[in-house]
Amino acid sequence: MGVIRVTVRGHVAKYFPLEQERFDFPAERPLTALELLRALNVDPLLIMGVSVNGAKQPKDAVINLGDEVLFFSPPAGG
Amino acid sequence: MNGYAGNILRVNLTDRTHRILPLPESLVRDFIGGRGFVAKLMWDEIPPGADPLGPENKIIVAPGPLTGAFLPGAGKLEWGAKSPATGGYGDSNIGGHIAPEIKYAGFDAIIIEGQASEPVYLYINDFDIELRCASHLWGQGALQCETTLKAELGEEFQICTIGPAGENKVLFACISHDFGRQAGRTGIAAVMGSKNLKAMAVHGTKAIPLADPAETLEVGKQMFAACFAKPGFEEWTPQGTAGVTNWVNEVGAFPTRNFTSGFFPKYENINGEALVSRIKVTDKACYGCPIPCGKYSRVKKPAYDVYVEGPEYETIALIGGNTEIDNIEDVAYANYIQDELGLDSISGGNVVGFAMECFEKGIIQSDMIGGRILRFGSVDDFVWLSQEIAYRRGIGNILADGVKKASEVFGQGSERFAIQVKGLEWSGYEARHAPAMMLSYMTADVGAHHNRSWAITFDVATGRDKLEGKAKRVTELQHIRPLFDMLCLCRLQWVELGFELEWYPKIFRAVTGQKRSWDELLEFSERVWNLTRCYSLREIPGFGRSADYPPARFMEEPIPDGPTAGKYMPREVIDRLLDEYYAIRGWDQRGIPGAAKLHNVGLEFAEATIAPLRA
């Protein structure tokens, strides 16, 4: 068992568990960003982009235990 | 009054006089500032039934109580007038640096009335107020005019201008400032043009009284620090709003081919990555902004070499996808052309897309446009038609009145794909599979504009086929977002970074000395929302529910392709959304605020006007 460090940027944080911007997700194995979002009960379509350890990645990128994943909200215009 | 300069400037263009009047305490007490001042002054000052392009219409310009103070995003300015595009309530806000300058010059609002007999510009240097001859500026582009006035007056002046489109009273002309910031919506630049007012130049040196200067500085510092500490702070700025292009396409909401579709296959040629990698020169921020959304770009091709601020998302959507111009250089060039002409690129792209579809369907024929053709995807056709519109030449004279009025002239079913509400062209989100976003557009007080309620992520999060809760959320957002326009703050810190709303009552108290919770401030916003509804009810015969419907395309035509293929929003769904929305608002099923609602939100003065409409 390990954790994936999750950060959510912007307004969609309110759709994550406890409406948190930062939290650790306990995981038994590496997950793709899509799997992680589904485990969090968040529609992947809500997320505009994914960054893993500071590098932008597609939503099917694998996130290893101990990695830091950042989910981006879509910008909401003016 | 802390947070306020304490004065209103009234300028009469007809007799070339001005007066400096004390800011009424009741206006501050009940309407806060910015959009609140605009709405109340329009109600009080503009005679019912006024011709939007006549001398009796008035332009109201208002910063807010936090404008120019030390906090993130305190540089917004609200413009208002009876809209020549809709005939009802009109406002539009602008960023840049002119709002603080107006406050520093000593004014919380400017009322511009009458009509000049020849072109003038309004010169404001603290209390030195003049109407100066603008004959040498008339005919100049909006950007060119700003350059000219900067050279004449000095860099310390902040300047708003109109281009040829405003001069020619194009109903979607925009006010330009800071070489690329625009108050684009509802046609207020056409009102300026009708008054022979080419520009406004402002310089101010006065101080603004603060209730607690030390606390203002401390809270302001904390707010900036909190912004900088937000997750993903560094990632937002490079693309700005253009960064949403991929996502909107992914969810099937990207306006394409005059809103025929919500999916543009060539989006990667016009998205944020294309902007950054191919044309962006640098970021460009408004006053006090920690997250610059402005992108200053250069596009250089054999045929042109121009600098332009943008394109931001809305322009990418309406000039790019909606007219199928499929490369970022041409989108930016078309953006530059419309900026210089002084056209709102949201309505501008929408109108050109409408005309292209009219041509495809044979409603506009080649012999009506001098033997030319109008092709989706052609930047040459886009630029040509933009110029025809700005100068009201030929078919451009019809299109210059916007898609609603143009479709009434063209007929032949073109009203079905005139994508507008209340006469204002739809902005950058195709909403046939997004009921909250659809309702947002339908019920926005100025017409089909996204900035009153941006609810598409709410649709995605809560289910795009579900209707429950959508009207409630739209109502909430219609109070939250316009409150930013009353305080005259940029809302991007909140929507893009998730900046906590709890910060704003803290800084509001430090600046003004007024202790109000966020929820209490929202009550002011609801008051203004009802007042703008009353204003349009007063001004537009038959206004109400019938003005809140989307175009037939959205109710009857399934989206042909992309992630939302097959989706449309039948009239019965639209009606259910409206029924719920009116009930939540305390309006009757014709969309008229009830007497109890007007009383509850402190608009008793409007009851005598509205009561006969309920009969």
HADDOCK unambig.tbl for C-alpha pairs under 7 A between the chains (distance, minus, plus):
assign (segid A and resid 7 and name CA) (segid B and resid 231 and name CA) 6.62 0.50 0.50
assign (segid A and resid 8 and name CA) (segid B and resid 231 and name CA) 6.62 0.50 0.50
assign (segid A and resid 9 and name CA) (segid B and resid 231 and name CA) 5.09 0.50 0.50
assign (segid A and resid 9 and name CA) (segid B and resid 232 and name CA) 5.46 0.50 0.50
assign (segid A and resid 9 and name CA) (segid B and resid 497 and name CA) 5.98 0.50 0.50
assign (segid A and resid 9 and name CA) (segid B and resid 498 and name CA) 6.88 0.50 0.50
assign (segid A and resid 10 and name CA) (segid B and resid 495 and name CA) 6.37 0.50 0.50
assign (segid A and resid 10 and name CA) (segid B and resid 496 and name CA) 5.02 0.50 0.50
assign (segid A and resid 10 and name CA) (segid B and resid 497 and name CA) 4.14 0.50 0.50
assign (segid A and resid 10 and name CA) (segid B and resid 498 and name CA) 4.09 0.50 0.50
assign (segid A and resid 11 and name CA) (segid B and resid 495 and name CA) 5.58 0.50 0.50
assign (segid A and resid 11 and name CA) (segid B and resid 496 and name CA) 6.48 0.50 0.50
assign (segid A and resid 11 and name CA) (segid B and resid 497 and name CA) 6.78 0.50 0.50
assign (segid A and resid 11 and name CA) (segid B and resid 498 and name CA) 4.80 0.50 0.50
assign (segid A and resid 43 and name CA) (segid B and resid 461 and name CA) 6.42 0.50 0.50
assign (segid A and resid 45 and name CA) (segid B and resid 251 and name CA) 6.95 0.50 0.50
assign (segid A and resid 45 and name CA) (segid B and resid 460 and name CA) 6.99 0.50 0.50
assign (segid A and resid 46 and name CA) (segid B and resid 457 and name CA) 6.28 0.50 0.50
assign (segid A and resid 46 and name CA) (segid B and resid 460 and name CA) 6.33 0.50 0.50
assign (segid A and resid 46 and name CA) (segid B and resid 461 and name CA) 6.56 0.50 0.50
assign (segid A and resid 48 and name CA) (segid B and resid 247 and name CA) 5.47 0.50 0.50
assign (segid A and resid 74 and name CA) (segid B and resid 244 and name CA) 5.47 0.50 0.50
assign (segid A and resid 74 and name CA) (segid B and resid 247 and name CA) 6.68 0.50 0.50
assign (segid A and resid 75 and name CA) (segid B and resid 241 and name CA) 5.76 0.50 0.50
assign (segid A and resid 75 and name CA) (segid B and resid 243 and name CA) 6.84 0.50 0.50
assign (segid A and resid 75 and name CA) (segid B and resid 244 and name CA) 5.42 0.50 0.50
assign (segid A and resid 75 and name CA) (segid B and resid 496 and name CA) 5.44 0.50 0.50
assign (segid A and resid 76 and name CA) (segid B and resid 454 and name CA) 6.81 0.50 0.50
assign (segid A and resid 76 and name CA) (segid B and resid 495 and name CA) 6.20 0.50 0.50
assign (segid A and resid 76 and name CA) (segid B and resid 496 and name CA) 6.58 0.50 0.50
assign (segid A and resid 77 and name CA) (segid B and resid 241 and name CA) 5.70 0.50 0.50
assign (segid A and resid 77 and name CA) (segid B and resid 313 and name CA) 6.87 0.50 0.50
assign (segid A and resid 78 and name CA) (segid B and resid 451 and name CA) 6.16 0.50 0.50
assign (segid A and resid 78 and name CA) (segid B and resid 492 and name CA) 6.99 0.50 0.50
